[in-house]
């Protein structure tokens, strides 16, 4: 015998409830599957080849804009995923070329969404896919030497000027690891494009880092030079006026490929020995240069999350 509820037979009422449940769940699913944040408009193209033996890379942008000039894919991926360069494992060519990226964020978009927008851009234009792994890596721990730090505190007026120079708009700051608004490399390079930024000079005659930086900034910069990551374990929280120069040796290999520079000269080869006994016939090593600041690079091992590139295309799709 069929029962009736509010004048409707029981089977019809059950069917109506099921349909309502499907409609409700579909609406909820639609709300949770919102499109990921994306730039309103973006241009991505290979950068022009460097002139002479000078390589320049910049990161910046006006308010609401993101701009990278001659940025490597490693640099772009690191910024998109909030990791250091050494945490990216992929093809050798990731650092060998550069790309010019100009993108406009939607009006009113929060600065915190910029990395997610950059991730979407890399997936769209370079077909980037990756996964995460945890690995134990050889590292250098930057620590304070036995005699204590010998660092010069930055002048407050200089810090104010640097803060203005680093106002690069949403997604534009802070500057790329180890640099101010620009990174310059090559024979005859004279600096970082002017302004109160960090200057990094790299030639076949030597290396130089000069400018106002925290210990985190210093270790980021050193990680670009050394054959392994450099971690800040100094415990120092200030901003310091750093000026160091050194001759590359066997402990420094990464920067030549990263910036398109010649490898360290044979005279600087450490012969596979550790930093304590590295050969240094041509000039100060990075280890002795840091010793002048009361700092020391201590070889260790440390776990780190690694982004492993599963697929990436060298030529981006057209704008």
C-alpha positions in Angstrom: 0.0 0.0 0.0 1.5 3.3 -1.1 1.8 6.1 1.5 1.3 9.8 0.7 3.3 12.7 2.2 1.8 16.2 1.7 -0.3 14.8 -1.0 2.6 13.1 -2.9 3.2 9.4 -3.1 6.2 8.2 -1.1 8.3 7.2 -4.2 7.9 10.6 -5.7 9.0 12.3 -2.5 12.1 10.1 -2.3 13.0 11.0 -5.9 12.6 14.7 -5.2 14.9 14.5 -2.1 17.5 12.6 -4.1 17.5 15.3 -6.9 17.7 18.0 -4.3 20.8 16.3 -2.7 22.5 16.1 -6.1 21.8 19.7 -6.9 23.1 20.8 -3.5 26.3 18.8 -3.7 26.9 20.0 -7.3 26.6 23.6 -6.1 29.0 23.0 -3.2 31.5 21.4 -5.6 31.2 24.3 -8.0 32.1 26.7 -5.2 35.2 24.7 -4.1 36.5 24.3 -7.6 37.3 27.9 -8.1 39.8 28.7 -10.8 43.4 29.2 -9.5 44.6 32.8 -9.4 46.1 34.0 -12.7 47.6 37.1 -14.2 45.2 39.3 -16.2 47.7 39.5 -19.0 51.3 38.2 -19.4 54.1 38.3 -21.9 56.8 35.6 -21.8 59.6 35.4 -24.4 63.3 34.3 -24.6 65.6 37.1 -23.7 68.1 38.5 -26.2 71.6 36.9 -26.1 74.0 38.8 -23.8 76.4 41.2 -25.3 80.1 40.6 -24.8 80.8 38.7 -21.6 78.2 40.5 -19.4 75.1 38.9 -18.1 72.5 41.0 -16.3 69.3 39.7 -14.6 66.7 41.9 -13.0 63.5 41.5 -11.0 61.1 44.3 -10.3 57.9 45.9 -11.5 55.6 48.9 -11.1 52.6 48.5 -8.6 50.4 45.8 -9.9 53.0 44.6 -12.3 55.6 41.8 -12.2 58.7 42.0 -14.4 61.7 39.8 -14.9 64.5 40.6 -17.4 66.7 37.7 -18.6 65.6 35.5 -15.6 66.5 31.9 -15.7 63.8 29.2 -15.3 65.5 28.3 -12.1 65.0 31.8 -10.8 61.3 31.9 -11.9 60.5 28.5 -10.4 62.3 29.5 -7.1 60.2 32.7 -6.9 56.9 30.9 -7.8 57.3 28.1 -5.2 59.2 30.0 -2.5 62.3 27.9 -2.5 66.0 28.5 -3.0 67.8 27.7 -6.3 69.5 24.7 -4.9 66.1 23.1 -4.1 65.3 22.7 -7.8 66.4 19.6 -9.6 65.9 19.5 -13.3 67.6 19.6 -16.7 71.0 21.3 -17.0 69.7 24.0 -19.3 67.4 25.5 -16.6 70.2 28.0 -15.9 71.7 28.4 -19.3 69.2 30.8 -20.8 67.0 33.7 -19.8 63.5 34.9 -20.3 61.7 38.3 -20.2 58.5 38.2 -18.3 56.0 41.0 -17.9 52.7 40.3 -16.2 49.8 42.4 -14.9 47.9 41.2 -11.8 44.1 41.7 -11.6 43.1 44.9 -10.0 43.0 44.6 -6.2 44.7 41.2 -6.2 46.6 40.5 -3.0 50.4 40.4 -3.2 50.3 36.9 -1.5 48.6 35.5 -4.7 51.5 36.5 -7.0 53.5 33.2 -6.5 50.4 31.2 -7.3 49.9 33.3 -10.4 53.5 32.7 -11.4 53.0 28.9 -10.9 50.0 29.0 -13.2 52.0 31.0 -15.8 54.9 28.5 -15.8 52.5 25.6 -16.1 50.7 27.3 -19.1 53.7 28.7 -21.0 56.4 26.1 -20.2 54.1 23.1 -19.5 55.9 22.8 -16.1 55.1 19.8 -13.9 57.0 18.8 -10.8 56.8 16.9 -7.6 58.4 17.3 -4.1 61.0 15.0 -2.5 63.1 15.3 0.7 66.8 14.6 0.4 69.9 14.9 2.5 72.3 17.3 0.9 75.8 18.4 1.6 75.7 22.1 2.8 77.9 24.8 4.2 76.7 26.2 7.5 77.7 29.9 7.9 78.7 30.2 11.5 80.5 32.8 13.6 84.2 32.1 14.1 85.9 31.6 17.4 86.9 35.3 17.6 83.4 36.5 17.2 81.9 38.6 14.3 83.8 41.4 12.8 81.0 43.0 10.9 80.1 46.6 10.3 76.5 47.5 11.1 74.6 49.3 8.3 73.9 53.0 8.8 70.2 53.6 9.4 70.1 56.3 6.7 71.4 53.8 4.2 68.9 51.2 5.2 66.1 53.7 4.5 67.5 54.3 1.0 67.7 50.5 0.4 64.1 50.0 1.5 63.1 52.5 -1.2 65.1 50.8 -3.9 63.5 47.5 -3.0 59.9 48.8 -3.4 59.4 46.7 -6.5 55.6 46.3 -6.5 53.5 43.1 -6.0 55.6 40.1 -6.8 58.6 42.2 -7.5 60.3 42.0 -4.2 62.3 41.0 -2.4 65.1 40.9 -5.0 66.3 37.6 -6.3 68.5 35.5 -3.9 71.8 37.2 -3.2 71.1 40.4 -5.1 69.5 43.8 -5.0 67.4 44.9 -8.0 70.0 43.6 -10.4 72.7 41.0 -10.8 75.6 41.8 -13.1 78.3 39.4 -14.2 81.1 39.3 -16.7 84.5 40.7 -17.6 84.5 44.5 -17.1 81.1 44.5 -15.3 81.0 47.6 -13.1 78.1 47.0 -10.8 74.5 46.4 -10.3 72.9 49.1 -12.4 73.3 51.9 -9.9 71.4 52.6 -6.7 71.9 51.4 -3.1 71.8 47.7 -4.0 74.0 44.7 -3.6 76.6 44.4 -6.3 77.9 41.1 -7.4 80.8 41.1 -9.8 82.0 37.9 -11.5 84.9 37.8 -13.9 87.7 35.4 -14.8 89.9 37.5 -12.5 87.8 37.1 -9.3 84.5 37.5 -7.5 83.1 40.4 -5.4 80.0 40.9 -3.2 79.4 44.4 -1.9 76.4 46.1 -0.3 74.0 46.1 2.6 72.6 42.7 3.5 71.4 40.5 6.3 73.0 37.1 7.0 70.2 35.5 5.1 71.0 37.7 2.1 74.6 36.9 2.3 74.0 33.1 2.5 71.6 33.3 -0.5 74.3 35.1 -2.5 77.0 32.6 -1.5 74.7 29.7 -2.4 74.8 31.0 -6.0 78.6 30.8 -6.0 79.4 27.7 -4.0 79.2 24.0 -5.0 76.6 23.4 -2.3 73.9 25.4 -0.5 74.9 27.8 2.3 72.7 28.0 5.4 72.6 30.9 7.9 73.4 29.5 11.3 75.1 32.6 12.7 72.2 33.8 14.8 73.0 37.4 13.7 69.8 39.5 13.1 71.2 42.8 11.9 71.9 44.3 8.5 75.6 44.7 7.7 77.8 46.6 5.2 79.5 43.7 3.4 82.5 44.0 1.1 84.3 40.8 0.2 86.4 39.7 -2.8 88.1 36.4 -3.6 89.5 34.1 -6.2 87.3 31.1 -7.2 88.6 27.6 -6.6 87.4 24.0 -6.9 84.8 24.6 -4.1 83.0 27.1 -6.5 81.6 25.6 -9.7 78.0 26.5 -9.9 78.2 30.1 -10.9 79.9 29.6 -14.2 77.0 27.7 -15.6 74.4 29.8 -13.8 75.6 33.1 -15.3 77.3 31.9 -18.5 80.8 32.7 -17.3 84.0 30.8 -17.7 84.8 28.1 -15.1 87.2 28.8 -12.3 90.8 29.0 -13.6 92.9 25.8 -13.1 95.3 27.7 -10.7 92.5 27.9 -8.2 91.9 24.2 -8.0 91.7 22.9 -4.5 92.7 19.4 -5.6 89.6 18.0 -3.9 90.7 19.2 -0.5 88.4 20.7 2.0 87.9 24.4 2.6 90.5 24.5 5.4 93.3 23.5 3.1 92.1 24.8 -0.3 94.9 25.9 -2.5 94.9 29.6 -3.1 97.9 30.7 -5.1 96.2 33.5 -7.0 94.5 35.4 -4.2 92.2 35.1 -1.2 89.7 32.2 -1.2 86.1 32.7 -0.2 86.9 31.0 3.1 89.7 33.4 4.0 87.6 36.3 2.8 84.8 35.4 5.2 87.3 34.8 8.0 88.0 38.6 7.7 84.4 39.1 8.8 84.7 36.7 11.7 82.6 34.1 9.8 83.2 30.6 8.8 81.8 28.0 6.3 81.4 24.7 8.1 80.7 21.6 5.8 77.7 19.7 7.1 74.7 17.7 5.8 71.1 18.8 6.1 67.7 17.6 4.9 65.9 19.8 2.4 62.7 19.7 0.3 63.6 19.4 -3.4 61.4 20.3 -6.3 62.0 17.6 -9.0 61.1 18.8 -12.5 59.0 16.1 -14.2 58.5 18.0 -17.5 59.4 21.5 -18.7 59.7 22.9 -22.2 62.6 25.1 -23.1 60.6 27.3 -25.6 57.5 29.0 -24.0 54.2 29.0 -25.9 53.4 32.2 -27.8 51.9 35.1 -25.9 
